[in-house]
Amino acid sequence: MAMNDYNLSNSYYNTIDVPREETASLLAKVLAITSVGFFITSIGVATAPAWGTFVGFIVVLGLVFAISFARKASPGLALGMFLVLTYFMGWEIGPLIQRYIHNFGTALVFNAAVTTGCGMAVMGCIAYLFNINYRRITGIGLAALLLLIIAGIASMFFHFLSPDTYSWLTLGIFALLTVGDFARIRAGGNGASAVVLSLSIYLDAINIFMAVLQLMGGRRSRS
């Protein structure tokens, strides 16, 4: 039993400590797929109807589960579903973004996007410069996210979380998850395909962008 535990922990360490050169190709694929996804999302935002938020949410949620089932059976299908997901993510967030543009102008959205991009680059560098235990950091991030969701639902009734507090907590949690996801790529992906890893990075970035946008919008509305 002790020998099995030793082998498990030893292989666990080796999974985390993969040379950067061996994952450069995987990182390039993930960044390329994610970049195309963001471009398609911008089209979705531009074409989103006023009632698109709920429809977009349902489609995105369904496709997240569908991709998890199709990732091994048909990587091409999984990629296609990811690209469809990014378009309907534009529907989900589009009405809110259009509202910010109407109230504050396009500069606010642009600044939020640039801030998000720079932040993602910094977090990616952190994950590649340091040998991070991505399983542990992702586990902490997911537990914190679950608690935040529960607190957010409770706050709808008891009003103990301000919008800014919720946005800051969202920003912190998804920053942690982003570092974990980049560290997972740095470790070779642990068997996950480029599409699945791209989906994780994409969802991290969307949530960070929305949190930054809401914080900037809130500050602008108070000034």
N, C-alpha and C positions, 0 to 999 in steps of 0.2 A: 504494500500500500504506500509506504514511504517512497519507494523507488518510483512508483507511478506518479506520485505528487511531484517528485523532483523533475521527471521527464516533462510533465505538463507545464510546470512553471518555467522550465528551460526553453521549451518550444514557444511558450507565451512571450518570453523575452525576445527570442529571435524574431518572432513575427513583428514586434514593435521596432526592432533595430535593423531595418532593411536599407542598404546603401541608396542614396538619393538617385544615383545614375540609373538604377534599375527601375525606378518609378517615374522617370522623366516622361516616358512615352505615355504612361497612364495619366499623368497630370495634364499633359498636352491635350489628350482626348477629352478629358473632363472639362477643361477650360474652353475647348472649341465647342463642345455640345452645349455647355452652359451659355456661352456667348450667343449662339444661334437662338437658344431659348429666350434670352432677354430681348433679342431683336423681335422675335415673334410676339412676345408679351407686349412690346410697345405698339405693335399693330393692333393687338387685342384691346389695349387701353384706348387707342384712337377710335376704334369702331364699337366700343362697348355701349349698349343701350342703357338708359337710366335704370331699367329693371334688371340689369345683368348680374348684379352682385350675387343674388341667391342662386341663379342658374349656374353661374361660374363656380360657386362654392361646391355645389352638388357634383358637377362634372369633374372638377379637380379632385375632390375626395374620392370619387369612384375610380378615376384613372390612377391615383396613387396606389390603391389596392390592386388594380389590374396590372400595373407595371411590376409589382412585387411577384405576381404569379407568372407573368410572361417573360421575366428577365432571363431565365435559363432555357425555356422551351423555344423562344423565338426572340433573339436579341434585336433583330430588325423591327419586329412588331413593337417591342418595348421602346425602341427609339422613336418610332412613329407616334406611339401613345404619349411619350414625353413631350414631343413637339405640339401635339394637340392640347395637352395639359397646359403648356405655356401660353397658348392662345387664350384659353378660357380663364387662366389666371388673370389675364388682362381684363376680361369681363368682370371678374370678381373684384379687382381693385380699381377698375377704371372709373366708375361713378364717383368714388371718393377722390381720386386724383383730379378728375375734371372739376370737382367742387373746389379743391385747393387752387387750381389754376384760375378758376373764375374769381375767387376771393382774393388771392394774393399774387397771381401772375405765374408765368412759366418758370421764372428764375428760382422760385422756392423749390419746385420739383427738381429742377436741374441741380441745384445745390445739394439737395438730399441724395440724389443719385450719385453725384461725384463723391460726397462724403461716404456713402455706402461702399462705392468702389475702392476708395483709398483704404477704408477700414478693412475690407475683405483682403486686400493685398497685404496689409500689415499682419493680419491674423494668419494668412498663408505663410508669410515669412517666418513668423514665430513657430509655426508647426514644423517647418523644414529646417530651422536652425537648431531646434532643441528636440531631444529624443523624448517625446511626450507619450504617456500611456493613454492612448485614445479611448480604450475601453472604459477606463475609470472616469475620464473627463466627460465622455459622452453619457455615461450612466448618471453622473451628478447632474449634467445639464437636462437630461430627460426627466429626472425626478423633480428638479426645480420647475421645469415647464409644466408638469402635471399639477404641482402645487399652485402655480400661478393661474392655471386654468380654473382650478377649484376656487381659488381666492377671487378670481374675476367674476365667476358665477355668483358667489356669495355677495360680492360687492354690489351686484345689481339690486340686491334687496336691502343691504345694510350700509352701502355707500361709505366704506372705509378706505377705498383705494381711489385716489384722484387719477384723472387721465394721464397726467404727467408721470406720476409714480408708476402706473401700469406700463407706460411706454419705456421708462428707464429700466424697469425690471425685465421687460421683453428684450430690450437691447442687450442687457448684460447676459441673459440666458442664451440668446442666439449667438452672441459673440463667443461664448464658451463652446456651444455646439459647433460653431464654424471651425474653431481651432481643433476640436476633436475630429471633425470630418476631414480637414486637410491633413491632420496627423494620420488618419486612417489611409489616405492616399499615399502619404509618405511611407507607410508601413506595407504598401503593396496592395491595399484594398481588402485584404482578408477574404478573398474569393468573390467580392462584389464586382459586378460589371461596371464599365465606364458610365453606362446610362443610370444605374442605381446611384453611383457616387455623384453624378451630375445632378440628379434629382435632389439629393441631400444638400449639396452646395447651393443649388438654385433656391430651395425653400428657405434656407438660412438667410440668403441675401434678400429675398422678398420680405421676410419678416423684419430684418434689420432696416431695410429701406422704409417700410411703413412706420416703424417706430421713430426713426429719424425725422421722417416727414411730419408726423404728428407733433413731435417735440418742437420742430421749427415753426410749424403752423401755429401751435399754441403760444409760442413766444411772440410771433408776429401779431397775433390777435390781441395780446395784452399790451403791446407797445403803442 
